[in-house]
Amino acid sequence: MNITFRKARPEDAAAAVPLIYASGSAAFEYVFKVSTEKDAKAFLKYAFVRPGCEFSFTNHTCLVSNNQEIVGIGSAFSSDVTTGFTISAVKYIFSFYGFWKGMKVLKNGLNIEKIIAPPKGNTEVLAHLGIRSDYRNQGLGSRLVDYFIKEAQKKGRTTVSLDVSVENPRALALYQRLGFKITKENISNYKNKFSYVANHYKMHKDI
């Protein structure tokens, strides 16, 4: 299939946000749904069109088909940008939710970082990897991961890592085929009335 990679744009939100959400819907709901009025998809869309945070268009790359449809998305980043991500995310959380609900979201976010930890050292972490359902089983997931690995090598990274839910054996099998190895299983007891965080495998690959 003829596809290209390009940086995401704010106008990609309608196609991109559902793919980001699908990469970890239960965990996103645990963090970002604190009332019935505002859910995770609504916040992800709000954050995507604004620059500077982990969920922003500025942190994502799109797979685009030859008819210019977005068929996949993902992000890759390292420890040198996480402080800036946090500052932007806090600003967007409070502006979207208000103070008290925003404090609940921040608490949930701190909890999930114990299960899905931010990158450390010279590691590039891959996140929010998603392929549109009607384009799966065509090798696009492998091509997406390979793209990010090559970009990480250009930056001088020595390792790439990712986190995958134990409830997603299909993704786990793909990453193992691509040479990633499980280095740790993070056990989660986090849940609330809206959702939960599953146990996650931390996986690494030397590059």
Contacts in CASP RR format, 6 or more apart in sequence:
PFRMAT RR
TARGET T0000
AUTHOR 0000-0000-0000
METHOD contacts of the structure
MODEL  1
MNITFRKARPEDAAAAVPLIYASGSAAFEYVFKVSTEKDAKAFLKYAFVR
PGCEFSFTNHTCLVSNNQEIVGIGSAFSSDVTTGFTISAVKYIFSFYGFW
KGMKVLKNGLNIEKIIAPPKGNTEVLAHLGIRSDYRNQGLGSRLVDYFIK
EAQKKGRTTVSLDVSVENPRALALYQRLGFKITKENISNYKNKFSYVANH
YKMHKDI
1 65 0 8 1.000
1 66 0 8 1.000
1 135 0 8 1.000
1 138 0 8 1.000
1 140 0 8 1.000
2 65 0 8 1.000
2 66 0 8 1.000
3 63 0 8 1.000
3 64 0 8 1.000
3 65 0 8 1.000
3 66 0 8 1.000
3 71 0 8 1.000
3 140 0 8 1.000
3 143 0 8 1.000
4 63 0 8 1.000
4 64 0 8 1.000
5 61 0 8 1.000
5 62 0 8 1.000
5 63 0 8 1.000
5 64 0 8 1.000
5 147 0 8 1.000
6 61 0 8 1.000
6 62 0 8 1.000
6 64 0 8 1.000
7 57 0 8 1.000
7 58 0 8 1.000
7 60 0 8 1.000
7 61 0 8 1.000
7 62 0 8 1.000
8 16 0 8 1.000
8 48 0 8 1.000
8 57 0 8 1.000
8 58 0 8 1.000
8 60 0 8 1.000
8 61 0 8 1.000
8 62 0 8 1.000
8 73 0 8 1.000
9 57 0 8 1.000
10 48 0 8 1.000
10 49 0 8 1.000
10 57 0 8 1.000
12 48 0 8 1.000
12 57 0 8 1.000
12 62 0 8 1.000
12 70 0 8 1.000
13 45 0 8 1.000
13 48 0 8 1.000
13 49 0 8 1.000
13 57 0 8 1.000
15 69 0 8 1.000
15 70 0 8 1.000
16 48 0 8 1.000
16 57 0 8 1.000
16 60 0 8 1.000
16 62 0 8 1.000
16 70 0 8 1.000
16 73 0 8 1.000
17 41 0 8 1.000
17 44 0 8 1.000
17 45 0 8 1.000
17 48 0 8 1.000
18 41 0 8 1.000
19 70 0 8 1.000
19 72 0 8 1.000
19 73 0 8 1.000
19 74 0 8 1.000
19 128 0 8 1.000
19 130 0 8 1.000
19 131 0 8 1.000
19 132 0 8 1.000
20 44 0 8 1.000
20 48 0 8 1.000
20 55 0 8 1.000
20 60 0 8 1.000
20 73 0 8 1.000
20 74 0 8 1.000
20 128 0 8 1.000
20 130 0 8 1.000
21 28 0 8 1.000
21 40 0 8 1.000
21 41 0 8 1.000
21 44 0 8 1.000
22 130 0 8 1.000
23 74 0 8 1.000
23 127 0 8 1.000
23 128 0 8 1.000
23 129 0 8 1.000
23 130 0 8 1.000
24 165 0 8 1.000
25 40 0 8 1.000
26 165 0 8 1.000
26 195 0 8 1.000
26 196 0 8 1.000
26 197 0 8 1.000
26 198 0 8 1.000
27 112 0 8 1.000
27 116 0 8 1.000
27 165 0 8 1.000
27 195 0 8 1.000
27 197 0 8 1.000
27 198 0 8 1.000
28 40 0 8 1.000
28 41 0 8 1.000
28 44 0 8 1.000
29 39 0 8 1.000
29 40 0 8 1.000
29 194 0 8 1.000
29 195 0 8 1.000
30 108 0 8 1.000
30 112 0 8 1.000
30 190 0 8 1.000
30 191 0 8 1.000
30 192 0 8 1.000
30 194 0 8 1.000
30 195 0 8 1.000
30 196 0 8 1.000
30 197 0 8 1.000
31 40 0 8 1.000
31 105 0 8 1.000
31 108 0 8 1.000
31 109 0 8 1.000
31 112 0 8 1.000
32 38 0 8 1.000
32 39 0 8 1.000
32 40 0 8 1.000
32 43 0 8 1.000
32 44 0 8 1.000
32 105 0 8 1.000
32 108 0 8 1.000
33 39 0 8 1.000
33 40 0 8 1.000
33 194 0 8 1.000
33 195 0 8 1.000
34 97 0 8 1.000
34 101 0 8 1.000
34 102 0 8 1.000
34 104 0 8 1.000
34 105 0 8 1.000
34 108 0 8 1.000
34 194 0 8 1.000
35 101 0 8 1.000
38 96 0 8 1.000
38 97 0 8 1.000
38 101 0 8 1.000
43 92 0 8 1.000
43 93 0 8 1.000
43 96 0 8 1.000
43 97 0 8 1.000
43 105 0 8 1.000
44 55 0 8 1.000
46 92 0 8 1.000
46 96 0 8 1.000
47 53 0 8 1.000
47 55 0 8 1.000
47 56 0 8 1.000
47 89 0 8 1.000
47 92 0 8 1.000
47 96 0 8 1.000
48 55 0 8 1.000
48 56 0 8 1.000
48 57 0 8 1.000
48 60 0 8 1.000
49 56 0 8 1.000
49 57 0 8 1.000
50 56 0 8 1.000
50 88 0 8 1.000
50 92 0 8 1.000
51 57 0 8 1.000
51 58 0 8 1.000
51 88 0 8 1.000
52 58 0 8 1.000
52 59 0 8 1.000
52 84 0 8 1.000
52 85 0 8 1.000
52 88 0 8 1.000
53 59 0 8 1.000
53 84 0 8 1.000
53 85 0 8 1.000
53 88 0 8 1.000
53 89 0 8 1.000
53 92 0 8 1.000
54 75 0 8 1.000
54 77 0 8 1.000
54 85 0 8 1.000
54 89 0 8 1.000
54 127 0 8 1.000
55 89 0 8 1.000
55 128 0 8 1.000
56 88 0 8 1.000
59 75 0 8 1.000
59 77 0 8 1.000
59 85 0 8 1.000
60 73 0 8 1.000
60 74 0 8 1.000
60 75 0 8 1.000
60 128 0 8 1.000
61 73 0 8 1.000
61 74 0 8 1.000
61 75 0 8 1.000
61 76 0 8 1.000
61 147 0 8 1.000
61 148 0 8 1.000
62 70 0 8 1.000
62 72 0 8 1.000
62 73 0 8 1.000
62 74 0 8 1.000
63 70 0 8 1.000
63 71 0 8 1.000
63 72 0 8 1.000
63 73 0 8 1.000
63 131 0 8 1.000
63 140 0 8 1.000
63 143 0 8 1.000
63 144 0 8 1.000
64 70 0 8 1.000
64 71 0 8 1.000
65 71 0 8 1.000
65 135 0 8 1.000
70 132 0 8 1.000
71 131 0 8 1.000
71 132 0 8 1.000
71 135 0 8 1.000
71 140 0 8 1.000
72 130 0 8 1.000
72 131 0 8 1.000
72 132 0 8 1.000
72 135 0 8 1.000
72 140 0 8 1.000
72 144 0 8 1.000
73 128 0 8 1.000
73 129 0 8 1.000
73 130 0 8 1.000
74 126 0 8 1.000
74 127 0 8 1.000
74 128 0 8 1.000
74 129 0 8 1.000
74 130 0 8 1.000
74 144 0 8 1.000
74 148 0 8 1.000
75 126 0 8 1.000
75 127 0 8 1.000
75 128 0 8 1.000
76 124 0 8 1.000
76 125 0 8 1.000
76 126 0 8 1.000
76 127 0 8 1.000
76 148 0 8 1.000
76 151 0 8 1.000
76 152 0 8 1.000
76 160 0 8 1.000
77 85 0 8 1.000
77 119 0 8 1.000
77 124 0 8 1.000
77 125 0 8 1.000
77 127 0 8 1.000
78 119 0 8 1.000
78 121 0 8 1.000
78 122 0 8 1.000
78 123 0 8 1.000
78 124 0 8 1.000
78 125 0 8 1.000
78 155 0 8 1.000
78 157 0 8 1.000
79 118 0 8 1.000
79 119 0 8 1.000
79 120 0 8 1.000
79 121 0 8 1.000
79 123 0 8 1.000
82 118 0 8 1.000
82 119 0 8 1.000
90 106 0 8 1.000
93 102 0 8 1.000
93 105 0 8 1.000
93 106 0 8 1.000
94 102 0 8 1.000
96 102 0 8 1.000
97 104 0 8 1.000
97 105 0 8 1.000
108 190 0 8 1.000
108 192 0 8 1.000
111 190 0 8 1.000
111 197 0 8 1.000
112 190 0 8 1.000
112 197 0 8 1.000
114 186 0 8 1.000
115 163 0 8 1.000
115 186 0 8 1.000
115 187 0 8 1.000
115 188 0 8 1.000
115 190 0 8 1.000
115 197 0 8 1.000
115 199 0 8 1.000
115 200 0 8 1.000
116 163 0 8 1.000
116 186 0 8 1.000
116 200 0 8 1.000
117 163 0 8 1.000
117 186 0 8 1.000
117 202 0 8 1.000
118 125 0 8 1.000
119 125 0 8 1.000
119 161 0 8 1.000
122 156 0 8 1.000
122 157 0 8 1.000
122 158 0 8 1.000
122 159 0 8 1.000
123 157 0 8 1.000
123 158 0 8 1.000
123 159 0 8 1.000
123 160 0 8 1.000
123 161 0 8 1.000
123 204 0 8 1.000
124 148 0 8 1.000
124 151 0 8 1.000
124 152 0 8 1.000
124 155 0 8 1.000
124 157 0 8 1.000
124 159 0 8 1.000
124 160 0 8 1.000
124 161 0 8 1.000
125 160 0 8 1.000
125 161 0 8 1.000
125 162 0 8 1.000
125 163 0 8 1.000
126 145 0 8 1.000
126 148 0 8 1.000
126 160 0 8 1.000
126 161 0 8 1.000
126 162 0 8 1.000
127 162 0 8 1.000
127 163 0 8 1.000
129 141 0 8 1.000
129 144 0 8 1.000
129 145 0 8 1.000
129 162 0 8 1.000
129 171 0 8 1.000
130 141 0 8 1.000
130 144 0 8 1.000
131 140 0 8 1.000
131 141 0 8 1.000
131 144 0 8 1.000
141 174 0 8 1.000
142 174 0 8 1.000
142 177 0 8 1.000
142 178 0 8 1.000
145 174 0 8 1.000
145 175 0 8 1.000
145 178 0 8 1.000
146 178 0 8 1.000
148 160 0 8 1.000
149 160 0 8 1.000
149 205 0 8 1.000
149 207 0 8 1.000
152 160 0 8 1.000
152 207 0 8 1.000
153 207 0 8 1.000
157 207 0 8 1.000
158 206 0 8 1.000
158 207 0 8 1.000
159 204 0 8 1.000
159 205 0 8 1.000
159 206 0 8 1.000
159 207 0 8 1.000
160 180 0 8 1.000
160 204 0 8 1.000
160 205 0 8 1.000
160 207 0 8 1.000
161 202 0 8 1.000
161 203 0 8 1.000
161 204 0 8 1.000
161 205 0 8 1.000
162 175 0 8 1.000
162 180 0 8 1.000
162 203 0 8 1.000
163 186 0 8 1.000
163 200 0 8 1.000
163 201 0 8 1.000
163 202 0 8 1.000
163 203 0 8 1.000
164 171 0 8 1.000
164 172 0 8 1.000
164 175 0 8 1.000
164 200 0 8 1.000
164 201 0 8 1.000
164 203 0 8 1.000
165 171 0 8 1.000
165 198 0 8 1.000
165 199 0 8 1.000
165 200 0 8 1.000
165 201 0 8 1.000
166 172 0 8 1.000
166 185 0 8 1.000
166 198 0 8 1.000
166 199 0 8 1.000
166 200 0 8 1.000
166 201 0 8 1.000
167 198 0 8 1.000
172 201 0 8 1.000
175 203 0 8 1.000
176 203 0 8 1.000
178 205 0 8 1.000
179 205 0 8 1.000
180 203 0 8 1.000
180 204 0 8 1.000
180 205 0 8 1.000
181 203 0 8 1.000
181 204 0 8 1.000
181 205 0 8 1.000
182 201 0 8 1.000
182 202 0 8 1.000
182 203 0 8 1.000
183 202 0 8 1.000
183 203 0 8 1.000
183 204 0 8 1.000
184 201 0 8 1.000
184 202 0 8 1.000
185 199 0 8 1.000
185 200 0 8 1.000
185 201 0 8 1.000
185 202 0 8 1.000
186 199 0 8 1.000
186 200 0 8 1.000
186 201 0 8 1.000
186 202 0 8 1.000
187 199 0 8 1.000
188 196 0 8 1.000
188 197 0 8 1.000
188 198 0 8 1.000
188 199 0 8 1.000
188 200 0 8 1.000
190 196 0 8 1.000
190 197 0 8 1.000
191 197 0 8 1.000
END
